[in-house]
Structures are given as C-alpha cells and as structure tokens.
Amino acid sequence: MEREKLLMTPGPTMVPTRVLQAMSKQIIHHRTKEFSEIFKNLSQNIKKVFHTENPVITLASSGTGAMESSIVNLFNPGDKILVASIGVFGDRYATIAERFGLKVDNLKITWGECVDPQLIKEKLEQNKDDQYRGVIVTHNETSTGVVNDVEEIGSILKQYEEVLFIVDAVSSMGGAKILTDEWGIDVVVTGSQKALMTPPGLAFASVSKKAMEAVEKSTLPKYYWDYKDAVNRLGKENPDTPYTPAVSLIIGANVAVNMLLEEGLENIYQRHNKLALATREAVKALGLELVTKEECASPLITSIKAPEGVDIEEVRKIMNVKYDIMIAGGQKHLKGKIFRIGHMGYVDKFDLMRTIAALEYSLLEKGYNMELGQGLAAAQKILV
C-alpha cells in the first residue's frame, strides 16, 4: 500500500497542507506591493515566535548560512570567542569562526550531556584580562538530543556587557521556548525546515541593538550576508530583501508562522514536551537506553542507544521501506550506535504512536527480544 512518507527526523520535517497549497500557486514578483505585504506580515509575526522586539532578518539559505552570517557581521579577524559545543552543530559553529580568522576556545562537552552554565562563568572569569568578544551556544543539539539551559547562560552573560551572546536555535525555534529579549540574547539563528514547518531553504536571524553596534565595527568581508542592508530594507514602508528572495518559501513560511500563532506558542511548547516524554517512556518500556539524561533531554528529538546485537541501520531501513516512516541514525562516531526519533513541528500524537508501533515491528523483525505493544502502551498513557 502506497503511503505518504512520515518524516520523524530532525529535519526536514512534515509540512502542513495549508503551507504546501500556498506555495503551489503561481510565482509573484518580489518587487511588488503584493510580495511586500506578505514579507511584512512574516517579518512582524516571526518576531513573536522569537519573543523579540528586535528585527528578524530573512535569508535564502540553510541554518548554516545564518550561522556564518552571524560570524561575518559581528566580529573582526583575531577576535576571541567561546563556543560551548555539545555535538555536531556546536563544532560546526566553531569551524565557521575559525575559517574567518577568529580565535576560538571550543569548550567541548561530552556528547549526550548539556553544558553546565557554571563552566561558561568560569571561562569568563578566567579570561577577564583577555575577554571573549562573544559566546556561542547551541540551544537544541539534534545530533545527541540534548537541550542547553540558555536562560541560565544568558543570566550569567548579562554581567558581561562587552560580550555578545549568540544562540543556535536552528532546530528549536518555534518548538521550544526561547525568550530572546528576556534572556539577553544578541543574535538567534534558525532554519525553516525544523519546528517552523516549512521546506528547507530559509534561515532567520534576530539582531539586538548591541549586535547592530558590533555590525558597525565589523571588518570581516560580507556582501550577501550584510545585516545592515537587510535591516535597512526591513525598515522601509514596503519592506523587502536586498537580493532576490526565495519567494515561494517566504509565502509558505508566512502561512506556517500564522499557524504557530493560531495554535499558541505555549500550547506548542507543551505539545512538544508531551511528545518527548511519551517517546522516552516508550523506548524505556522496550528496554532501550536513552543517550541523554532526562534533565538534558530535548523536547524535539530523542536519541536512543542501539540495542546490543541489533543492526540499528537495518531497523531504520525496515521502518523506511516497509512502514514508510523515516527516523535518523547517529552522526560521526555515533553512526550505527544510536538512532534518533524527531518529534518536532507538524507532528501529533498519532504520528508518534504510528512511529512507535513501526519501531516495535522492525526491532522484532531483526531479532530484538521484546513484548510487542509495551512501548506503544507506555506512550499512550502519556498522550491521553
């Protein structure tokens, strides 16, 4: 039986029909009042999702493009920054900064653990005489299924007025709470294809007043990524982008963000928390072990250790081919050792129950000793 593939991955995620329908219409020109109204609506509403009064720039790129944009706009060659890395994407941020000639102190945390905010405080104290220009933290690390306490880190950084606070919320914005202004974050970057329920190809960056002051002083080369030009365009009576935007994606994102606001951001955070708890309880009921401690566990993706003697890549293949459900494997040194179930964005309890049921069938087919239905029953108790 042919079914629509269910993506229970860390991105791209499922796209609502309303978004797909909006994107399927004939293209409109990006230098028209019609497009400007759509772009203006998106630019204003996404600020509500970011919980910010600051401008939010829209970029035609992946989340990695937004990460690079923050480096080239805020810093100068030789600037010293601290990156708290808890996985693949923290390391990626550090690599980008190094490519542009920044001195990077990469605070590497064991994969599967979150960063202790006190470690960042200690680093800041130890470097008072040669202070960092910025601190970069991943909010939700999809490679390990870990979420960092960005609020607490932000409270520490408020004591260091000269230090910029940058947060990678590529996978969490719109799915997990991140109060940009209240937590004192200068730049938050995110991508369209995760909790924002839009296909890949858009990125967003919120920029504080302090960050814009740094932009004025930055000497790193930039053209396409120039925040000054983008912010100026946002301030026009009929706002637009400096260069040709991804028109159809912006139309889709506008609908998706409206849907988020219709559901209510607090309701969305609660929905994701419940889905995450149900996933964790299901895999524990099946005798599987979580990669992360529950106090650090992401509300958007759950990482699970592969059971001994079971080829988890074959399990994933069965789920994909036989049951039309795609989950993710491990990355880097965790490849073949863990698997990851995404539950972010346009996903509900029935999607998750279908995923748990397919996981049980697939594990059983590959010889895992378990009682069918235990995981599903555990999830259902949470999802009532």
Secondary structure, DSSP 4 states (H G I P E B T S, - for coil): ---PPEE-SSSS----HHHHHHHTSPP--TTSHHHHHHHHHHHHHHHHHHT-SS-EEEESS-HHHHHHHHHHHH--TT-EEEEEE-SHHHHHHHHHHHHTT-EEEEEEPPTT-PPPHHHHHHHHHHTSTT--SEEEEESEETTTTEE--HHHHHHHHTT-TTSEEEEE-TTTTTTS---TTTTT-SEEEEETTSTT-S-SS-EEEEE-HHHHHHHHH--S--STT-HHHHHHHHTSSS---SS---HHHHHHHHHHHHHHHHH-HHHHHHHHHHHHHHHHHHHHHTT--BSS-GGGB-SSEEEEEPPTT--HHHHHHHHHHHH-EE-EE--GGGTTTEEEEE--SS--HHHHHHHHHHHHHHHHHTT----TTHHHHHHHHHH-
